[in-house]
Amino acid sequence: MRMGGSVLAVGVFDGLHRGHQAILGRAVARARERGLPAGVISFDPHPDVVLSRGPFHPEPPLTPPAQKRDRLLALGVAWLEVVPFTRELAALEPEAFVARHLLEPHGMKCLVVGEDFALGRGRRGDLAYLRALGERDGFQVEGVPLVLEAGRPITSTRVREVLAAGRVAEACRLLGRSYSLAGRVVPGHAVGRRLGFPTANLRLHEEQWLPGDGIYVARVRHAGAWLPGAMSVGTRPTFNGDERTLEVYLLDFEGDLVGAELTVEFLEWVRPQQRFAGPQALARAIRSDVERVREHFAGAKHPP
């Protein structure tokens, strides 16, 4: 057991959107009031993968494991424990789950969860059940109201939906930050270079949910600096491509980026992916895309 105890938040927390941030912020605040560490108990794989009654194709995460851990620490969480989610775990009665995974190993003094949270067999462990259990076993339970945006709850499913539609500015409002991808630049087919717009082909470090196919205004972190960029997500239909690729053109940048580590933040939708009549028509479209990016950064301020 952790000496002195801890304050815990429990959940998948995929996306770490504003709703999640409200829960985690409350847990960190309660931990500081008590002079205790704030810990997070999360699960892998996603419970939906394990509990699905039929064929289920798991969706890539909004926040891959390494990114989730980093963001949690930045929010003031002291540690993250990822519990393997199995059918056996799902079948535990709420009282057994709390004892084995929260009280005994972590000395939980306070549990902070969303108001719609439930755990254990048949989701019996809702707030009312957990509060009654806490009165008996000496821990408090705090439910945090859902966070609304435009009158609707912010959920990971909603974030996925708006990203799939290319609405990255709306995703930013739900997340409380720009959606980002991180990876290494790998050699490509030099198509962009032949068109006069050399692009960096990005290979992600971890599998992650991608915004819908199209062109985006982006800002790109390279070698400690943020640079404006035009980001393409898609299959290069003008050249009959069939593999989904991530390519970014850094405005006014000169140099070889192969092997470089980049972080790309999606700021604004520009246009959908299109098949053009040929390379010249595509080059004209890219030129227009780049001007859109310049206009965005000429009128916008972004933190360093």
Secondary structure, 3 states (H helix, E strand, C coil): CCCCCEEEEECCCCCCCHHHHHHHHHHHHHHHHHCCCEEEEEEECCHHHHHCCCCCCCCCCCCCHHHHHHHHHHCCCCEEEEEECCHHHHCCCHHHHHHHHHHHHHCEEEEEEECCCCECHHHCECHHHHHHHHHHHCCEEEEECCCEECCEECCHHHHHHHHHCCCHHHHHHHHCCCEEEEEEEECCCCHHHHHCCCCEEEEECCCCCCCCCEEEEEEEEECCEEEEEEEEEECCHHHCCCCCEEEEEECCCCCCCCCCEEEEEEEEEEEECCCCCCHHHHHHHHHHHHHHHHHHHHHCCCCC
